[in-house]
Amino acid sequence: MPSTESQPWYVLNNPDEIASPALLIYPHRVEKNIQSLIAMAGDVGRLRPHVKTHKLPQVVAMHQAHGIQKMKCATIAEAEMLAQTGVKDILLAYQPVGPTQQRLITLAQRYPNSQFGCLIDNER
């Protein structure tokens, strides 16, 4: 991503000391992206970030620090991570089938302070 500031978007101070491959996260850049997202949406209540890319409770906490309490996920494991992080409104972005249905019910029972929802298909 090109820089729009006087400093480059990504800076590695000691690249030879970083094991490769490695996941590098720049918290100040994540913070700036969250602020930009809120500015575009105009209200945190209109946002439901999807966690399937980062899967990190630390990034979820950054969203929560800005008042974002609705999140979307792709797996039961991600839904559980969101509940453990204290997210209030969790949307599973696919229809649970088979044993996943019971796992979702169990999660809802285990984390009563979180509201769980899911998308479902309908023939009509």
N, C-alpha and C positions, 0 to 999 in steps of 0.2 A: 504494500500500500504506500503510495507516495506521501511524503511529508507535506503538511500544510503549515508547518511551523519552522522556526529557525533550526531546530534539531531534527535529526533523522527519526523516523517512526520507531525503528528498532536499533538499539545500541548494545553491543557485546563488548564488555570491558576486557575480558580475558577469554577469547574464544577457544584458545588451545587447552584451557582447563575444563571445558565442558564436555562431558561424555556424549558421544553421538551414537544413536539418535537420542534426543532429549526434548521434552516439552518445556518450552520457555514461556512464562507468562509475565507480562508487564502490568502489574496492578494499576499503575497510574493510567495506562492506556485503556484497560477494562473500565476503570472509573469514568474516563472521558466518554467512552462509548455508551455507558449507561446514562450519563447526563445528556448526551445527544439524543438518545432514544426517548427519554422523558420529554425533552424539549419538542421533539417531533410529534409525540402523542398528545402533549398538552396536559395530560393528567395520568398519574400512575395507575389509576383505576381502569384505564383503557388498555393496559399492558398485561400480557401473559407470556413471558419469555419461555422458550423451549430449552430444556436442559440437555437434550440428547448430544449436543456437540461437546460441551465441556464436562458435564457430569461431576462437577466439583461443588461441595458444600461451601467452600470459601467464596466462590462466585455468587452462589445463591445468597449468602450473607451480605454480599455487596449490594445485591438487588434489594434485599430486605432493609438495609440501612437507608434506602431511599423510599421506603414505604410500599414497595412492590410485594404483594402478598398472594398473587395469582400466578401459578406456574403450570407449564405443560410438560409432559414427559412421554417417552415412547415405551418404557418397560416398567414392570412391577418393581424392579430393583431401584430404578430412578425415582419412582413414586415413594418408595420407602425412604430413600435418602432425603427427599423433599420433606416428608413428614418428620423425620428425625431432626431436620434443620428448623422445624417450626413453621413451615409454610401453611397458611390457613386454607387455601383453595387450590386443589391439585387436580388437573385434568389429564387423564390417560388418553392419548391421542389415537387410540385404536380400540377396536372391540375385543374385550377379553373373551377367550374361548377356552374350553376344557378346564384344566386345573388353575389357569390364570384367574378364572372367575372367583374361585374360593380364596385365592391369595389376595385378591382385591378386597373381598369382604373381610378377611382376617385383618388386613391393614387398616380398614376403616374402624374396626373394633379396637384395635391396638392403639390407634391414634385418634381419639375422639375430638381433639381440638382442631383437626384438619378435616375439611370437607373434600370428599373424593367424588369425581365424576369420570365418565368415559364416553367416547363416541361409539355409536352403534350403527349398523346397517339396517335399512328397512326396505322391504321389497316395494312398498307403495311409493 
